């Protein structure tokens, strides 16, 4: 009986990894460069702090994140900061995800902000996808999102709720997980405003793996201040 149980455990584990797209190097980091319009992360560039300019809350006017190098340069003793390497390792819930901040880049945008009602869209490499993951934060409360997925044979709409970035994710919500969990935040003088408890979330929008996906549009209702950090797809092999 034990060998059969072991085989079942191995099979179940492999299936879970397949569903979540955890196949190293198989994921695609979607190019969203033309959408970026905010710089919410302070970096340490050429030995100097380059302060965030459009933050993570307060309609983008209040508070931002720091990279670990920036926080240590700032003499923080226990910083809950973003990792210096902006490629976040895969977990059982999401594939490897690359965010758009870099310590080597003192200028340039890192995310897309949407204040109030608004929308944005982007093309994806035309493929069948078993997973599509949007890295997001919502401040000033949660954001109600409508995701429009355009396939080569039609359009599908999905409605999603993104929690406030201070709130922990409800365990039973299989569409949400963390890109980075339990972050501090800093004001525009790079003084720590709050030491922990803030997140960058990842929303799995579950594309239809039988259809070729071409384009994704995200529509946001009035409430909440939204930042879009990255999009990562896992194609069907």
SULFEN-V38973 format. One record per pair of residues at least 12 apart in sequence whose C-alpha atoms are under 8 Angstrom apart, sorted by the first residue. I is the first residue (numbers start at 0). J is the second residue. D is the distance in whole Angstrom. If there is no record, write none. Layout:
# SULFEN-V38973
I J D
I J D
This chain:
# SULFEN-V38973
15 91 8
16 91 6
18 129 7
18 130 8
19 91 6
19 92 6
19 93 6
19 94 7
19 130 7
20 93 7
20 94 6
20 129 7
20 130 6
20 233 6
21 89 7
21 90 7
21 91 7
21 93 7
21 94 5
21 95 8
22 94 8
23 89 8
23 94 8
23 95 8
25 233 6
25 234 7
26 94 7
26 95 7
26 231 7
26 232 6
26 233 5
26 234 7
27 231 6
27 232 5
27 233 6
27 234 8
28 96 7
28 97 7
28 229 8
28 230 6
28 231 5
28 232 7
29 123 6
29 124 8
29 229 7
29 230 5
29 231 6
29 232 7
30 123 8
30 230 8
31 121 7
31 229 7
31 230 8
34 110 8
34 111 6
34 119 8
35 108 6
35 109 6
35 110 5
35 111 4
35 112 8
36 108 6
36 109 7
36 110 6
36 111 5
36 112 7
37 52 7
37 53 5
37 54 8
37 108 5
37 109 6
37 110 5
37 111 6
37 112 6
38 51 5
38 52 5
38 53 5
38 54 7
38 107 7
38 108 5
38 109 5
38 110 6
39 51 5
39 52 6
39 53 5
39 54 4
39 55 6
39 63 5
39 64 6
39 109 7
39 110 7
40 54 7
40 63 6
40 64 5
40 65 5
40 66 7
40 100 7
40 109 8
41 63 7
41 64 6
41 65 5
41 66 6
41 69 7
41 189 8
42 65 6
42 66 6
42 68 7
42 69 6
42 100 8
42 101 7
42 102 5
42 103 8
42 104 8
42 105 7
43 66 7
43 68 6
43 69 5
43 72 8
43 102 5
43 103 8
43 105 8
44 102 5
44 103 5
44 104 7
44 105 6
45 103 7
48 69 6
49 105 6
50 187 7
50 188 8
50 189 7
51 63 6
51 64 8
51 187 7
52 187 8
55 136 8
55 138 7
55 226 7
56 137 8
56 138 5
56 139 7
56 224 7
57 138 7
57 139 7
57 224 8
58 114 6
58 139 8
58 224 6
59 112 8
59 224 8
61 186 6
61 187 7
62 184 6
62 185 5
62 186 4
62 187 6
62 192 7
63 184 5
63 185 5
63 186 6
63 187 7
64 80 7
64 81 7
64 182 8
64 183 7
64 184 5
64 185 6
65 80 6
65 81 6
65 184 7
65 185 7
66 80 5
66 81 5
66 82 6
66 83 6
66 102 8
67 79 8
67 80 5
67 81 6
67 82 5
67 83 6
68 83 6
68 102 8
73 189 8
78 183 7
78 194 7
79 181 7
79 182 5
79 183 5
79 194 7
79 195 6
80 182 6
80 183 6
80 184 8
81 179 7
81 182 7
83 101 7
83 102 7
84 101 7
85 97 6
85 98 5
85 99 7
85 100 6
85 101 7
86 98 6
87 178 7
87 179 8
92 176 6
93 132 7
93 176 8
93 201 8
94 231 8
94 233 8
96 178 8
96 229 8
96 230 8
96 231 6
97 229 7
97 231 8
98 228 6
98 229 6
99 228 7
99 229 7
109 228 7
110 226 6
110 227 6
110 228 5
110 229 8
111 226 5
111 227 5
111 228 7
112 224 7
112 225 6
112 226 5
112 227 6
113 219 8
113 224 6
113 225 5
113 226 6
114 221 8
114 223 7
114 224 5
114 225 6
115 219 8
115 220 7
115 221 4
115 222 6
115 223 7
115 224 7
116 218 8
116 219 5
116 220 5
116 221 4
116 222 7
117 218 6
117 219 5
117 220 7
117 221 8
118 216 7
118 217 5
118 218 4
118 219 6
119 216 6
119 217 6
119 218 7
120 214 7
120 215 6
120 216 4
120 217 6
121 214 6
121 215 6
121 216 7
122 213 6
122 214 4
122 215 6
123 212 7
123 213 5
123 214 6
123 215 7
124 212 8
124 213 7
125 211 6
125 212 6
125 213 5
126 210 8
126 211 5
126 212 6
126 213 7
126 234 6
126 235 8
127 207 8
127 208 5
127 209 6
127 210 6
127 211 4
127 212 6
127 234 6
127 235 6
128 206 6
128 207 7
128 208 5
128 210 8
128 211 7
128 212 7
128 232 7
128 233 6
128 234 4
128 235 5
129 205 7
129 206 7
129 207 7
129 208 5
129 232 8
129 233 6
129 234 6
129 235 5
130 203 7
130 204 7
130 205 6
130 206 6
130 208 8
130 232 6
130 233 5
130 234 7
131 203 6
131 204 6
131 205 6
131 206 6
131 230 7
131 231 6
131 232 4
131 233 6
132 201 6
132 202 5
132 203 5
132 204 6
132 230 6
132 231 5
132 232 6
133 201 5
133 202 5
133 203 6
133 204 8
133 227 7
133 228 8
133 229 6
133 230 5
133 231 7
134 178 7
134 199 7
134 200 6
134 201 4
134 202 6
134 227 6
134 228 5
134 229 5
134 230 6
135 199 6
135 200 5
135 201 6
135 202 7
135 225 7
135 226 6
135 227 5
135 228 6
135 229 8
136 161 8
136 163 7
136 164 6
136 198 7
136 199 5
136 200 6
136 225 6
136 226 5
136 227 7
137 161 7
137 162 7
137 163 5
137 164 5
137 223 6
137 224 5
137 225 5
137 226 6
138 163 5
138 164 6
138 165 8
138 223 6
138 224 5
138 225 7
139 163 7
139 222 8
139 223 5
139 224 6
140 162 7
140 163 5
140 222 7
140 223 5
140 224 8
141 160 7
141 161 5
141 162 4
141 163 4
141 164 8
141 222 7
141 223 5
142 160 6
142 161 5
142 162 7
142 163 7
142 219 7
142 220 7
142 222 6
142 223 5
142 224 7
142 225 7
143 158 7
143 159 6
143 160 5
143 161 6
143 219 6
143 220 6
143 222 7
144 158 6
144 159 5
144 160 6
144 161 7
144 217 7
144 218 6
144 219 5
144 220 7
145 157 6
145 158 4
145 159 6
145 217 6
145 218 5
145 219 7
146 158 6
146 159 7
146 204 8
146 215 7
146 216 6
146 217 5
146 218 6
147 215 6
147 216 5
147 217 6
147 218 8
148 206 8
148 212 7
148 213 8
148 214 6
148 215 5
148 216 7
149 212 6
149 213 6
149 214 5
149 215 6
150 210 6
150 211 5
150 212 4
150 213 5
150 214 7
151 210 7
151 211 6
151 212 7
151 213 7
152 210 8
152 211 8
157 204 8
161 202 8
163 223 8
164 197 6
164 198 5
164 199 7
164 200 7
165 196 6
165 197 5
165 198 6
166 196 8
166 197 7
174 202 6
174 203 5
174 204 7
174 205 8
175 200 7
175 201 6
175 202 5
175 203 6
176 200 6
176 201 5
176 202 7
177 198 7
177 199 6
177 200 4
177 201 6
178 198 8
178 199 5
178 200 5
178 201 6
179 198 6
179 199 5
179 200 7
180 196 7
180 197 7
180 198 5
180 199 7
180 200 8
181 195 5
181 196 4
181 197 5
181 198 6
182 194 7
182 195 5
182 196 6
182 197 5
182 198 6
183 195 4
183 196 7
183 197 6
184 197 8
208 235 7
